[in-house]
Amino acid sequence: MLAIVCPGQGSQTPGFLAPWLELDGVREQLTALGLAAGHDLVAHGTESDADTIKDTAVAQPLIVAAGLVTASALFPERSALSATNAVLAGHSVGELTATALAGVLTDDEAIALVATRGRAMAEASAVTPTGMAAVLGGAPDEVLATLETHGLTPANINGAGQVVAAGTLEQVEALRENPPAKARVIPLQVAGAFHTRHMAPAVDAMGEAAARLTPSAPALRLLSNADGSTVADGADALARLVRQVSNPVRWDRCMETMTELGVTALVELAPAGTLVGLAKRAMRGVETLAVKTPDDLDAARALVENHSSS
């Protein structure tokens, strides 16, 4: 069984989409997605500097667009994607990419919704200086207890010995100075405490935008960030996307579900690498591939062919 996964914010790097523009139709697809998002995604994916694409309002539509472009290069027709019977999942904003690939939303609907998400989360981040830090290693119970001591939220529980803490900058700095035993704390290049109560204003904005959409039932198995469960209803999928903004991402449970389902191969769409790294540590024996550039497409096609199920 095949899993196709979509990364979240922080995976983007300057110029990462430049090689993709060499493929026929990609510039046009990225331009159209940019119009729907209200951003020049061609420029942001090829020319913009690290500070520009770190901006939440830019980063989120850029990451979703990258996943959609990669998927289109791998599956020129969405029917070919559906024929794989793959499991779809996305980390944080990547869940919007996965939701579009599952057919719950159109690409234009997904990119417009993520543009709203990015703007609303950027505005919420500006209210109070907040941030996030990855906690690598340490005993899981002790890590969570230490976060609670500092008043931090475990915003991403990623499995494979990685938890992302979120809160005020003072709380994050206190964690750096007093980390859990045998753990490293690495500040992340994000603008706010995503997936925490600090994002409550963004939930309202997402809810208003989502209310104008008419979602379809997923055409493929779609896993939820909330608990790793399969989402079978379009309205439920959309509601979960709204709630996800201020609730923790349980990527550990998504990987557990993939393992229980018998996933044998995992392909991560661009900007790829992070989720493959987690899978290598938590999903032993599963073949993985990060699709970073068009040079990876032949290997991805072979993996898809070998691991798709009827």
Secondary structure, DSSP 8 states (H G I E B T S, - for coil): -EEEEE--TT---TTTTGGGGGSTTHHHHHHHHHHHHTS-HHHHHHT--HHHHHSHHHHHHHHHHHHHHHHHHH-SSHHHHHTTT-EEEESTTHHHHHHHHTTSS-HHHHHHHHHHHHHHHHHHHTTS-EEEEEEEES-HHHHHHHHHHTT-EEEEEEETTEEEEEEEHHHHHHHHHS--TTEEEEE-S-SS-TTSGGGHHHHHHHHHHHTT------SSEEE-TTTS-EE--HHHHHHHHHHHTTS-B-HHHHHHHHHHHT--EEEE-SS-SHHHHHHHHHSTT-EEEE--SGGGHHHHHHHHHHH---
